[in-house]
């Protein structure tokens, strides 16, 4: 009987509250192969705008979908210059609508050939129904040509000589669509 009491006493002592042991997780083994080192990489997309005009977009590794608000507008505004399509006007509102319309109309007697580049695309600010998209624009590969002769002008405009920073102030309308509302430009911030 005494043995039984000792055994029961030991069992009771074993079940009694003991100091809690701290749980320490083991490190999971690293996956093998190239998947462990796979990092999203930037992608370059070349968009044909017209017969002799392309836009090359250097997308960041993990692009914010909002960036398309600017890139689609940019491509469609050049498309309006070379073909007269006015789809770009659906992508702008407010002050940007008039500025865009005037800019495209400024090419009434001219067209453009070559390749424009967009790079360093970022959504630099977002607040409520508004956002700012920054992009470096390189139009040094473009040439302004005469529609009547088809030849490049001897004196090219200043925007074909250096890259610039373009900020697009965007707004989400009641229909849920983001549109460019205003533009800001700077000659600084896009050195390569």
N, C-alpha and C positions, 0 to 999 in steps of 0.2 A: 504494500500500500504506500509505503514511504517512497518507493521508486516511482510510483504513479504520480504522487504529488510533486516530486522533483521534476518529472517530465512535463507535467501540466504547468508547473512554474516556469520552466524554461520556454515552453511554447508561448505562454502568456507574455514573458519578457521579450520574446522574439517578435511578437505581434504588437508590442507596445510601440508608441510613437518613437521613432528614431530620428536623428537629425536628417533633414532633407539633403539628398545629394544633388548637387547642381548638375543640370543637364548640359553637356557640352557636345554640340553637333560635330560630326566628323566632316571634313572637307570632302565635297563630292569630287570624284575623279574628273579631270578635264577631258572633254570629248576629244577623240583622236581625229586626225585628218584635217583637211583644209577648212571644214565648217567652223572649227574653233577660231580660226584666224580671219574668217570672212568679215570684212567691213564693207558697208555700202560705199560704192565709189560714184563719183560724179559721172553724169552721162551727157554726151553732146548730141543734140538733135538738130538736124538740118531741115529747114522747112522751105519748100519751094513756093515762092510768092508769085512769081511771074516767070516768063520764059528765060529771062536773064537776071533775075533777082532772087536771092536766097537770104534767109535769116538763120544764123547758127546760134542756138541757145545752149549754153553750158549750164545744165541743171545741177544744183547742189546734190550731195549724196542722198539726202532724205528731204526732198522738196515739200514745202508747205503747199497744199492745193491752191491756196489763195494767190500764189505767184502767177498762175494762169490768167488771172484777171488782167495783169499787166502784159504778159507775153502775147496773149490772144489779141489784145487791143493793138499792140505794137505791130504784129504781123498784119492784122487786118487794115491798119492805117496805110501801110506800104502797099497792100493789095489795092486799096482805093486809088493810090497814086498811079499804079501801072495799069489798072483795068477799069477804074471807075466804080467798082463795087462800093456800096455805102453801108455795109454791115457793121463797120467800126462805130457808126453813130449810135448803135444799140448798146454799146459798151461804155458810153460816157454820159455824164450828166453835169448840170451846173456849169461852172466856168470852163471845165474841160471840153464840153460839147462845142462851144463857140471856138475855142482855141484849136481844137482838132479840125473842125470844119474849115476854118481859115487856113490852117497849115496845108491841108490836102488841096484846097483851091489854089494855093500858091504854086502848085505844080501844073497849072493848066496848060502851059506851053512846053513843059518838060516832063521827062521821065527819069528813071534811075536804073542802073545796072550794077551788078557786083554782089558782094556779100556783107551784110551787117552782122554784128555779133553782140549778143547779150550775155553778160557773165556777172558773177558775184551777186546773184539774186538773193534777196533776203526780205522777210517781213520784219521791218525794224521796229514797228509799234502796232499794237492792236488794243482798241478800247471800245467796248460796246459794239456799235454798228459801223465802226470806222477802223481803218488800218492804213499804214504807210508801207509801201513796197519800194525798196531801193534796187536799182539795177545799174550796172555799168554798161554803157552803150558805146560800141566801137563802130563807127560808120566810115572809118578811113578806107575801107575796101569798096566803098560805093562811088559811082561816078554819075554826075548829073548830065543828062543828054538832052539834046533838042528833039522834040517830037517830029519836027518838020524834016530835019536832016538825018536824024538817027546817030549823030556824032556827039561825042563828049564836048562840053564847053571847055574852052581854053582855061578860063578862070573858074575853079571849083569853089563852092561855098565853104565857109570856115568849119562847118560841122563835119566836113570830110577830112579835116586835118588832125583832129585830136579826139581822144575818148572823153566822155563826160559822165557824170553821175546824174541819173534821172530818178526822182522820187515821185511816185504816183500816190496821191491821196485818194483812197478808195472808200466807198460807202455801200453798205448792204441795204437795198431798197425794201419796201414793204412786200415785194414779190419774192424776197429771199436771194435776189441776184446781186452780186458784187459788181459795181461799176466804178470807173475812174471818175473822180469828182474834180481833181485839180492836179497840177504838175508843179514840180520844183526842179530846177537844174543847177548844177554846179560843175565848174571845170576842175574841181579837186576831188580826190577820193577814189580815183580809178586808175592809178598808175599800176602797171604790170611789171 
